[in-house]
Amino acid sequence: MKIKFDIDCTPEELRTFLGLPDLAPVQEIAIDAMAARTAEAVAGMNPEAVVKAWPGAGGPALGALKAFWTEGTDKT
């Protein structure tokens, strides 16, 4: 035997019916805080320093990558 219920309600109505708290204000505060931290990080970012910090971003690694692609395209 199967019994099926279709309940038509909004998420807010269901949350209220189940007695769950509305966390929307908390989520907004968290998102605003993350956006502020991201803006601070981007404002103080020096692209050249970021690229230099990546291991193998230039020099021999770049030459090896170029050689890999040119060797792959030369062989037909």
URBELMO-V167873 format. One record per residue. N is the residue number from 1. RES is the residue in one small letter. BURIAL is # if it has 9 or more other ideal C-beta (glycine too) atoms within 8 Angstrom, else .. Layout:
BEGIN
n=N res=RES burial=BURIAL
n=N res=RES burial=BURIAL
END
This chain:
BEGIN
n=1 res=m burial=.
n=2 res=k burial=.
n=3 res=i burial=.
n=4 res=k burial=.
n=5 res=f burial=.
n=6 res=d burial=.
n=7 res=i burial=.
n=8 res=d burial=.
n=9 res=c burial=.
n=10 res=t burial=.
n=11 res=p burial=.
n=12 res=e burial=.
n=13 res=e burial=.
n=14 res=l burial=#
n=15 res=r burial=#
n=16 res=t burial=.
n=17 res=f burial=.
n=18 res=l burial=.
n=19 res=g burial=.
n=20 res=l burial=.
n=21 res=p burial=.
n=22 res=d burial=.
n=23 res=l burial=.
n=24 res=a burial=.
n=25 res=p burial=.
n=26 res=v burial=.
n=27 res=q burial=.
n=28 res=e burial=.
n=29 res=i burial=.
n=30 res=a burial=.
n=31 res=i burial=.
n=32 res=d burial=.
n=33 res=a burial=.
n=34 res=m burial=.
n=35 res=a burial=.
n=36 res=a burial=.
n=37 res=r burial=.
n=38 res=t burial=.
n=39 res=a burial=.
n=40 res=e burial=.
n=41 res=a burial=.
n=42 res=v burial=.
n=43 res=a burial=.
n=44 res=g burial=.
n=45 res=m burial=.
n=46 res=n burial=.
n=47 res=p burial=.
n=48 res=e burial=.
n=49 res=a burial=.
n=50 res=v burial=#
n=51 res=v burial=#
n=52 res=k burial=.
n=53 res=a burial=.
n=54 res=w burial=.
n=55 res=p burial=.
n=56 res=g burial=.
n=57 res=a burial=.
n=58 res=g burial=.
n=59 res=g burial=.
n=60 res=p burial=.
n=61 res=a burial=#
n=62 res=l burial=#
n=63 res=g burial=.
n=64 res=a burial=.
n=65 res=l burial=.
n=66 res=k burial=.
n=67 res=a burial=.
n=68 res=f burial=.
n=69 res=w burial=.
n=70 res=t burial=.
n=71 res=e burial=.
n=72 res=g burial=.
n=73 res=t burial=.
n=74 res=d burial=.
n=75 res=k burial=.
n=76 res=t burial=.
END
